[in-house]
Amino acid sequence: MKDLAIVARVLGMLLCMFSAALLLPLVVSLAWQDGLWRLYAVSGLAIAACGGALWWRLRRQSRDLLPRHGIILVTLSWVVLPLAASLPLWLALAWAGHVLSFTHVYFEAVSALTTTGATVIEGQDALPLSLNVWRTFLQWIGGMGILIMAMAVLPMLGVGGSQLFRAEAAGPIKDAKLTPRITETANGMWGVYLAISTVCALAFWLAGMRPMDALMHMFTTMSLGGLSPHDASFAWFNSPLLEAIAVVFMVLASCNFTLYFVALRRGKWFALWRDPEARATVMALLGGGLLVSLILWAKGVYAPLDALRYGMFHTVSVATTTGFASVDYPHWPVFVPVFLLLLSGVATSAGSTGGGIKMVRMLILVKQARRELTRLAHPRAMQPVLLGGSVVDNRMIFSVLAFILVYGATVFVLFMALLLTDVDPLTAFSIVLSSVNCTGTGPGTLGMDAGYGQLSDFQMWVCTLGMLLGRLEILSFVTLLSPAFWRG
């Protein structure tokens, strides 16, 4: 119980911090006079009051966070913060004429904060501007991870941030401190995120987007969330230039932000390309885009230039788990959407805003498989697994193998759960993989002419669980189910 009390105290602080995010839609509502500002003000005060009351009740629980506390806090945060985000979302949607059930609203909030981008809302173009700003802003603050942002503030309140960083960060960067103080690391990563986001918004604006469209699409491009204030997504603009800009920034956001931070501190930008994961990520995206473009041209779907335009844009969009669309790509030759969905599991880096398995794990897995094949021919050979010139510790290899096993088991269990509801196998597979990879789109019946709103409540809770597990990288949640964790 003491563990839960310590965690609940910090969760109260996070809720108070999260309530401040409602200032943006409140200001937009006042500026555009859409009548929603009171709902944001009431929601923000209610969230802050709940967080403040929780902190005040447990203010004497001031011990530093241990690793076990970090795991509990990260898991609870990704469950509770979407609940907080649901309140203004539900009130504003009801005001706009979209009366949704709790299941639908919570799904929408989880989809936004986990940067999945799936939506149950139709008629997004007609929604109040401040509401679309709130939905897209949720993706932006969820992109780098609310908890990594919190690490920059919590130490000032007497709460250490290193345990949060190890629980929230993805892949091998968990144990890597880029600066002596974890607060500086969090500030540095968010500084880079903010800087690239600013350039992205300016690029969209100069290329023809209206200022607020540029802001909202920057939110969902840099977070690799893919939510658009337009039902037609990027087809609404019909602009090759805007699509090209989106491709550039989606590729940037799919790489490890710690590399940008280190490059800025040391002034060695060429070191970015020497990182094996960054190279593999970029090559997978560009190579996959060229392959899809070639298939679209060879099968007569588009002329060569259009095939390159649509093939590259949709490959990068889906593979980076973003999910923007400019054409109805699920109806392309069936190999393409399935290939893109599978690519979304591996084509982002650890330390990026994307979801999925992460490229570094796939590199380690491939190198480990190669080592085992070598051992079959040469049992006594000593062949360490190397990544970027460094030996990969066996503990990390075992961790990767465990993750792949749990990832596969998660997809299988959720897939079978959807089959119980008589969904056809292709649709069930696409929904589950899209949810776990936080992609938000997939082949099957969920094309651009059909949305998640057609699913039953049970199916939506399966998707919601998949999104949460994907964002938590599965192992954090599974650890909580272990009796040994609670005996520690």
N, C-alpha and C positions, 0 to 999 in steps of 0.2 A: 504493500500500500504506500510505503514511503516513496518508492520509485514513481508511482503514478502521481503522487502529490507534487514531487519535484517537476515532473514533466508538465502537469496541469498548470503550474505556476508560469512556466515559460510559454505554454500555449496561450495563456491569457495575455502575455505581452505581445505575442504574434498577432492575436486578434485585434489588439489596440492598434498595432502598426498597420494591419491590413485595412482597417476602417478608414485610414487616411487616403487609400487609393480611390475612395469615392469622391474625393475632391475634384478629380478630373471630369467625370461625367456631370457633376454638380455645376462646375464652371461652364461647361459646354451647354448645359440645359439653360442656364441663366443667359448666356450670350445669344443662343438661338431661340429662346423663349418657347420651349416646347412643353412647359408646364410640369416637368418631372423633377425639378430641383428639390421640392419638398420631400419626395420619396427617397431621394439619395441622402438628404440630410437626416431624415428619420432613421433610415437603414444604417447609416454611418454611426449615429449616436447609439442605436441599439446594439450594434456589434461592439463598439467601444465600451459600452456599459457592461456587456457580458464578459468581455475580456478583462476589464478593470476589476469587476467583482471577483472573477476567478483568481486574478493576481493578488488582490487584497486579502482574500480569504486564506491564501497559501503563501503570503509574503514572507513568513518565517522559514519556509523551506528554501534556504539559500545555498545549499551545497552545490558544488560544481557538477556539471553533467559528466557522467561516465559513458563509455561506449554503448552500454545497454540502454541508457536514457536517450541517447541520440537516435537509436533505432526505433524506440517507442514513439518519440516525438515526431520523427519524420513520418511515420505511418499515420499517427493521429492527425497530423497537420494536413496531409493530403486527403483525409476524410472529412475533417471539420471545416477547413477553410472553404471548400466548395459549398458547404452548407451555409456558411456566412455569405458567400457570393450569391447564393440562391435567393436571398431575401430581396435585395434591390431588383434582381432579375425578375422574380415573380411579380413584384408590385408593378414594375414598369411594363412588363408584358401584359398584365391584366389591364392596366390603364390604356395600353395600345390596342386592346381588343383580342389578345391572345391569352385565353384562360387555360393554363396548363396544369396538369396534375403535379404532385410533388415529385413523382418518378421522372416526369419529363423535365421539370425545372432542374432537379439535381443532376440529371444526365447532362443537361446543357452546361451547367456550371463546371462539372467534372471535365467535360470535353474541352471547355475553354482553358481551365487552369492546367490541364495535362497537355495542352497544345495539340489535342487530337483534331479538332476542327469539325467533328460530326455535329449536325444540328437537326433538331426536330421542328424548327420554325420555318414556315413558308411565308413568302411575301416580305423578305428582309429589306427590300428597297423601300417599303412603305413604313418601316419602323422609325421612331424618332431618332434623330441623329445621336443624341446623348446615349441612347440605349445601345446603338451599334458601337459607339466609342467604348462603352463599358465592356461589351462582349469581346471586342478585339484587344482592349487594354488588359483584360484578364489573361489573354494568351501571352502578351508581352512580359508581364510580371511572372507568369508561370514558366516562361521559356528558360531563363537561366536558373530558375528555382527560387521560390519565395524564401526558402531557408538560407540559401547562400547570401541573398540580400540581407537577411536578418542577422547574419554573422557579423556584419559591419556595425550593427547597433547593439546587439545583445551584450557583448563584452563591456560596453559602457554602463550597462545595468547590472553588472556583476555576474553575468552568465557567460561561461567559456564557449567558444564557437568551434573548436577543433573537432569535437565529437559530432557536431551537426555536419561539418564538412565531409567527414569520412562516411557518414550515413547517407548524405544526399548526393555526393559526387559520384560520377559513373566511372567504372573501369579502374585502371591502374593509378589514376590521379588521386585516389582516395588517400594515399599515404605520402603524397608529395606536397610539401609546403613550398610555395613559390617565393614567399617572403618570410622573414623571421616571425612575423605576427600574422595569425590567421585573419585578423580584421583587415590588414593591408591586402591580403590575398583576395578577400571578398570585394573590397573596394576596387582593387585593380581589375578584377574580372568584370565587375559591373561598369567600371569606367570604359573599358574596351567595348562592352556590349552597347553602352549608351552612345559612344562615339560612332561606331559603325551604323547604329540605328539612325543617328542624325543624318549621316551621309546618304543612307538609303531613302529616307523621307525626302530629302532635297532632290535626289535623283528622280524619284517618282514625280515630284511636283514640276521640275524643270522639263520632264518628258511629256507633260500634258495632263496629269491628274489634278483635280481640284485639291486645294490644301488639305481638307479633312479626309478626302479619299487617300491622299498620299500618306497622311498620318496613320490611318487605320490599316492600310495595306503594309506600311512599314512594321506596325505592331505584329502582324500575322506572318510577314515574310521573315523577319529576324527571329521570331520564336519558332519558326517552322511549323506554325499552327494551321495556316491555310484558310482560316475563316474570313469570309468576305462580306461586306455590307450589301452586296448585290447577289441576288439569286443565281445569276449567270456567271458569277465569279469573274475571271479575267476576260471571258467572252464579252462582257459588258463594254470593255474598252476597245476590243478588236485592234490592238496595237502591237505589232511585232517589236517595237522599241521598248515598250513597257514590259513585255514578256522577257526580252533579253536582259533588262535591268533586274527583273525578278530572279532570273536564272543566276546572275552573278552573285546576288546577295544571299540566295538560298545556298549556293555552294560555299560562300564564306561562313554562313551560319552553321553549316554541317561539319565544319572543322573545329578542332579543339581550341576554345578561346584562351586557354592558358598559353598556347603557342604565340598568340598575338601579344599577350601580356609580356611574356618573356622577351619577344622580339623588340617590343617598345622599350623595355628597360635596358636591354643590351645593345640595341641598334643593329641587330643581325637578322635582317629580313630573309636572307637567303637560307637561314636555318629552317624556315618553315617547310621548304621543299625537301629538306633532308630528313624530315620526320617521316618514318615509314607509313604511319597510319594516315597522315595527311595526303601523302602521295597516293596511297591505295584508295582513299575516299574519292579524291578528284578523278583518278583514272577510272574508277567504277562508274561514277556519274557520267563522265564524258564518253567513255566507251559504251556504256549502256545506252546513252542517248543516240550515238551513231548507229548502233545495232538496230534500235527501234526505228530510227529514220530510214535505214536501208530496207527494213521489212515493209514499212508503210509504202515506200516507193516501189519495191519489187512486186508487191501485191496489188498495185494500182489504186491504192486508197487516196494518195495525193501525188501531185507533181513533185519533182525533186526538192525545190526550195520550200514548198509548203510541208513536205515530209520532214525536212530538217528543222523547220520552225516548230511544228507541233510535236514532233518526236523528241527533240531536245528539251523543250519546255515541260512536257508532261513526264518525261523520265526523271528529270531533276526534281520536279514538284512531288511526284509520288515517292521516289526513292529516298528523298530527304525527309519523308514523313510529313510534308507540308500539305499537299492535297489540293492546290489550286487547279483549276481546269479552264480551258478556253474552248474545247470541243467535247463532244460526248465520247470520250476515249474508251469507256467500258464496252462499247460496241465495235471497237476495232477487232482485227483478227485475234482470236482468243488467246494465242500465245502471248501477245503484248501485255494486256492488263494483268495476267497471271505473273508474267515475268517481272513487271513493275512492282507488284505487291510483294513478291519474294525478295526483290532487291531492297525494298523499304526496311527489311529486317537487318541489313548489314551496312548500308551505304552512308552512315553517319558516324562521326568520331566520338569517342569518350570525351566529355568536357564540352560537347556542343549542346545545342538546344533540341536536338533530334531524339527520337526514340529508337526502339529496336535493340538488337543484340549488341551493336556497336562494332565497327570495323576492327578495332584492336583485338577483340576477342576472336574474331574470325581468323586474323593473322596468326594468333597464337595457336589456335586450333589446327590450322593448316600445317604450321611448322611442327607441331607435336605429331600429327599424322605422318608427316614425312620422316620424322625421327623414328617412329615405330616401324615404318616400312624398311628403313635402313637397318634397324636392329634385327629384322627377320633374316636379312642376308648376311649381316655381320653382327652376331650377338654380343661380341666383346667390344664393339666400337663405342667410343666416348663421343657423343655428339650433342652438346648442349643446345637448347633452343635459344636462338639469338633474335633480338628485335632491336633494330637501330644500333647494332654493334654492341648491345648489352645482353648479358645472359639473363634469361627470364627464370625467376625462381620457381622451383617445383610447386611451391604453395600456390603461386598465382596460376599455374597451369591447372592444378587440381580445382581451384576456384572457378576457372573458366569452364572446365568440364562439368562441374556441378551446376553452373548456371545454365549451360546448354541443355542439360538433362531436365532441370526444373522448368526451363522455358518451353521445351517440347511437351512436357507433361501438362503444363498449364494450357497450352493451345489445344491439346487433345481433349482435356477434360471439358473446357468451355465449348469446344466444337461438338462434343457428344451431348452436352446440355442443350445446345440449340437444336440438335437433331431430334431430341425428345419432343420438340414443339412442331415437328413435321416441316421444318425448313429444308429446302433442297440443299444437297451437300455443298455445291459450289458457293451458294450464297452464305451458308453457315461458315464455311472456311474463310471466305473473304471478310465477313463481318468480324470474326474472332481475330484473324491476323491483323486486320486494320485496327482493332481496338487495342490489342496487346502491343503492337508497334506504334500506337498513338498516331496512326496515319489518317484515320477518319474517312476513308473511302476504299472501294474495292470493286471487283467485278461481280457478276451475278445480277440480281434484281435491283441492287442499289446503284444504279447509274444516275446520271444527272436528272433523269425524269422521275426518280423515286428517292425518297429520303428515309431517315431513320424513324420518322414519325409513324410509319406504317407498322412498326414492330409492336408486339404486345409488351405489357409491363415486365413480365418475366424475362423476355428477350432483351429488353433495355437494361435490366439489372445485370444480366450476364455481360452486356457490353460495358456497363459502368464498372463492374468488377475487373474486366479485362483492361480498361484504361488505367485504373488505379494500380493494378499489378504491374502493368507495363511501365508506368512512371516511377514506381517504387523499385523497378528492376527485379521484381519478384522475390529475390532472396531475402530482402529486408522483411517482407511480410511473412514468408515461410519461416523465418527465424523466430518470429513471435509465436508460431504454432508449436515450437519445440519445447517439451517439458524442461529440458536442460537449461533453456534460456531463463525461465522463471525460478529455477533453483539456484542460479548464480548469485 
